[in-house]
């Protein structure tokens, strides 16, 4: 499934794989959350730039997909994301709902609603 390919590309920071799954006119929306207080709306170029920044900030990340519902060209998923900050090894966790629209076999619209677990300060 295209969503699995998207998460696999993100998990491994594989920019070529990301380019293969995103439609040329894709838009990636991140709703406001604890990390991105204002949210964001990115085209493919901006999404790739954010992807590269994430690669520099995180030592690793993973996506655990719990549930997927497909309706026509739309995929809704419930996912847990975990990331480890490269700078200090702090673990972050977000419980995410995603809504993805597929066009021509690629991701055309992808919106995330990220709910971060409380941050620890040690």
N, C-alpha and C positions, 0 to 999 in steps of 0.2 A: 504494500500500500504506500502511496506517495507520502503520507504523513510519517510513516516509519522511516522512509528515506530521508525526509527533512530532518527528523530528530537524530538520525545516525550521522548525517553531515554535520549538524551542530555539535553533537557530542564529541566528534573527533576533529572539529575545526577544519573540515575538509572543504575548502573554498570551491574546488572544481565540482564536487558533488552537490554543493549548495547551488551553484550556477545551473546544474542540470535539472534540479527540481523546481526552480523558480521560473515562472512565466516571465517573459521580457517586460510585461507591464504590471508585474506583481506589486502589491502594497502590503506592508507588514505594519500592523498596529499593535502597540503595547499600551494598554490602559494604565492610568496612573497607579502607582504602587509605592512601596517603601524604598525601593532603589531608584525608580524613575518617577519622581513625584508629579511631573507634568504629563507623563505618558509620551508617546511618540507615534508618528506616522512616517514610514520610510518607503521610498521607492527602492528598486533593486540596488542601485549604486549606494545609497545611504545604508541599506541593510547589510551590504557586503562590508562597508566601512565599520559599522557597529560590530559585525562578526569578527573582524580583525582586531578591534579594540578588546573584545571579550577574550580573544585568544591570548592577549597580553596580560589581562587581569586574572585569568583563571588558570590554575595548574591542571584542573580537570573538571568535567561536568558530566552529568548523566541524566537521562530521562527515563522514567518508569511510567509507561502508559497503562492505566488501570481500566479504562473503559473507552470505547469508541462507538459512536452512533453515526451512521451514514444515511443521508436523505438526499437523493439526487446527486447534485454536484457539490454538496456541502458535507463536511465531516466535523463532528463535535467530539472532543476528547477531554478526558480528565487525566491529568498527568502530574507526577511529582518530579520536580527538578531538584538536583543537588549539585552544588558547585563548591570547589575549594579555591579560596583566594591564593594566588601565587605569592603575594607579599608576606602573608603571615600564617597561612595554612588554615584560616578560619573556614569552617563549614557553613554554608548557607543552604536553606531548604525553602522551596516555594511550591505551594499547591496551586495548580494551574488549570484553568478551563481554556480550551482553544476552540476556535471556530475557523474552519478553513474552507475556502471555495476553490474548486479545481476547474481549470479551463484548459482545453487541449492537452490533458494529461499532466499538467503542471500546476503548481500552487499559484493562484491568481490573487487571492486575498487570504491573509492569515492574521487573526486577532487573538491576542492573549490577555487573560485576566489573571494576574499573578498575585497570590496571597502568600506573603513571606512569613515564615515562622519567626518568632522573636529572635532578635540578634543577641548573641552572647558577647560580653566584653571580658576578656581575661588578660 
